[in-house]
Amino acid sequence: PRLRLDPLHGIQFSIGPNPANPITWISYNLPYPQRAEIAVYNLLGQKVATLASGLQMPGQKTLIWDAANYSSGQYFVRMETEVPDAGLGTIRLQSIVERVVVVK
């Protein structure tokens, strides 16, 4: 799996196997407690699954997406987190997106 990093905020995100047939694992590491959502979108941008949502504790997590009930094709897994905006004392949203191919 390809590992995506956000070095500024210490967030790690990876997906594998890819292509999924039909199961894939989504692994991520959060450095501190924060709100996060991990969702799957189709090519039309429609959310087809929410795998995690809400306050997440720090540490390594692994989710399983079982795509057995989804058509073969391309999907996007988006991890959206709330991160502090340095110096402003505010929170901003950050997204990391990875493409997943479902093969049956």
C-alpha positions as a LaTeX table, in Angstrom:
\begin{tabular}{lrrr}
\hline
Residue & $x$ (\AA) & $y$ (\AA) & $z$ (\AA) \\
\hline
Pro1 & 0.00 & 0.00 & 0.00 \\
Arg2 & 1.01 & 3.56 & $-0.67$ \\
Leu3 & 1.46 & 5.65 & 2.48 \\
Arg4 & 0.25 & 9.24 & 2.44 \\
Leu5 & 1.74 & 11.57 & 5.03 \\
Asp6 & 0.84 & 14.96 & 6.39 \\
Pro7 & 4.19 & 15.81 & 8.02 \\
Leu8 & 2.92 & 19.10 & 9.46 \\
His9 & 0.20 & 17.38 & 11.52 \\
Gly10 & 1.67 & 13.85 & 11.81 \\
Ile11 & $-1.25$ & 12.11 & 10.07 \\
Gln12 & $-0.56$ & 8.88 & 8.15 \\
Phe13 & $-3.04$ & 7.22 & 5.76 \\
Ser14 & $-2.71$ & 4.11 & 3.57 \\
Ile15 & $-4.94$ & 1.68 & 1.66 \\
Gly16 & $-4.23$ & $-1.87$ & 0.54 \\
Pro17 & $-4.62$ & $-4.13$ & $-1.22$ \\
Asn18 & $-5.46$ & $-2.01$ & $-4.22$ \\
Pro19 & $-7.14$ & $-3.21$ & $-6.37$ \\
Ala20 & $-9.66$ & $-4.51$ & $-3.85$ \\
Asn21 & $-11.16$ & $-7.94$ & $-4.54$ \\
Pro22 & $-13.50$ & $-7.24$ & $-2.75$ \\
Ile23 & $-11.89$ & $-6.29$ & 0.60 \\
Thr24 & $-9.35$ & $-3.57$ & 1.30 \\
Trp25 & $-7.87$ & $-2.21$ & 4.54 \\
Ile26 & $-7.66$ & 1.47 & 5.36 \\
Ser27 & $-4.97$ & 2.23 & 7.95 \\
Tyr28 & $-4.40$ & 5.59 & 9.54 \\
Asn29 & $-2.53$ & 7.12 & 12.44 \\
Leu30 & $-3.62$ & 10.23 & 14.30 \\
Pro31 & $-1.14$ & 12.04 & 16.57 \\
Tyr32 & $-3.76$ & 13.59 & 18.88 \\
Pro33 & $-7.53$ & 13.39 & 19.54 \\
Gln34 & $-9.46$ & 14.95 & 16.67 \\
Arg35 & $-12.65$ & 14.66 & 14.68 \\
Ala36 & $-12.22$ & 12.57 & 11.57 \\
Glu37 & $-14.40$ & 11.04 & 8.89 \\
Ile38 & $-13.39$ & 8.30 & 6.48 \\
Ala39 & $-15.84$ & 7.82 & 3.64 \\
Val40 & $-16.00$ & 6.15 & 0.23 \\
Tyr41 & $-17.20$ & 8.03 & $-2.87$ \\
Asn42 & $-18.09$ & 6.85 & $-6.38$ \\
Leu43 & $-16.95$ & 8.55 & $-9.59$ \\
Leu44 & $-19.98$ & 10.86 & $-9.47$ \\
Gly45 & $-18.83$ & 12.20 & $-6.10$ \\
Gln46 & $-21.66$ & 10.50 & $-4.22$ \\
Lys47 & $-20.86$ & 9.18 & $-0.76$ \\
Val48 & $-21.52$ & 5.41 & $-0.85$ \\
Ala49 & $-20.15$ & 4.43 & 2.57 \\
Thr50 & $-19.04$ & 6.04 & 5.82 \\
Leu51 & $-16.43$ & 3.88 & 7.55 \\
Ala52 & $-15.68$ & 6.12 & 10.54 \\
Ser53 & $-17.01$ & 9.42 & 11.79 \\
Gly54 & $-16.62$ & 11.44 & 14.97 \\
Leu55 & $-14.01$ & 12.01 & 17.63 \\
Gln56 & $-11.05$ & 9.67 & 17.16 \\
Met57 & $-8.44$ & 8.97 & 19.81 \\
Pro58 & $-4.75$ & 9.12 & 18.87 \\
Gly59 & $-2.96$ & 6.05 & 17.54 \\
Gln60 & $-2.96$ & 3.56 & 14.71 \\
Lys61 & $-6.35$ & 2.38 & 13.42 \\
Thr62 & $-7.36$ & $-0.08$ & 10.69 \\
Leu63 & $-10.75$ & $-0.24$ & 9.00 \\
Ile64 & $-11.99$ & $-2.85$ & 6.54 \\
Trp65 & $-14.06$ & $-1.86$ & 3.50 \\
Asp66 & $-15.91$ & $-4.84$ & 2.07 \\
Ala67 & $-16.85$ & $-3.83$ & $-1.48$ \\
Ala68 & $-18.69$ & $-7.10$ & $-2.25$ \\
Asn69 & $-21.98$ & $-5.21$ & $-2.70$ \\
Tyr70 & $-20.46$ & $-2.52$ & $-4.93$ \\
Ser71 & $-19.91$ & $-2.58$ & $-8.70$ \\
Ser72 & $-16.45$ & $-3.05$ & $-10.14$ \\
Gly73 & $-14.79$ & 0.26 & $-10.89$ \\
Gln74 & $-13.02$ & 3.21 & $-9.33$ \\
Tyr75 & $-13.85$ & 4.70 & $-5.95$ \\
Phe76 & $-12.24$ & 7.32 & $-3.76$ \\
Val77 & $-11.59$ & 7.00 & $-0.04$ \\
Arg78 & $-11.46$ & 10.38 & 1.67 \\
Met79 & $-10.14$ & 11.03 & 5.14 \\
Glu80 & $-11.20$ & 14.42 & 6.45 \\
Thr81 & $-9.76$ & 15.64 & 9.74 \\
Glu82 & $-9.92$ & 18.78 & 11.83 \\
Val83 & $-6.45$ & 20.22 & 12.38 \\
Pro84 & $-5.32$ & 23.31 & 14.28 \\
Asp85 & $-4.42$ & 26.27 & 12.11 \\
Ala86 & $-1.04$ & 27.35 & 13.51 \\
Gly87 & $-0.98$ & 30.84 & 14.91 \\
Leu88 & $-4.67$ & 31.57 & 14.35 \\
Gly89 & $-6.12$ & 29.48 & 17.17 \\
Thr90 & $-8.74$ & 28.04 & 14.84 \\
Ile91 & $-9.56$ & 24.64 & 13.40 \\
Arg92 & $-9.58$ & 23.88 & 9.68 \\
Leu93 & $-10.59$ & 20.85 & 7.68 \\
Gln94 & $-7.97$ & 18.83 & 5.86 \\
Ser95 & $-8.65$ & 16.04 & 3.36 \\
Ile96 & $-6.52$ & 13.19 & 2.07 \\
Val97 & $-7.98$ & 11.26 & $-0.88$ \\
Glu98 & $-6.85$ & 7.92 & $-2.33$ \\
Arg99 & $-8.24$ & 6.08 & $-5.36$ \\
Val100 & $-9.32$ & 2.45 & $-4.94$ \\
Val101 & $-10.15$ & 0.09 & $-7.79$ \\
Val102 & $-12.71$ & $-2.65$ & $-7.09$ \\
Val103 & $-12.23$ & $-5.76$ & $-9.24$ \\
Lys104 & $-14.57$ & $-8.73$ & $-9.17$ \\
\hline
\end{tabular}
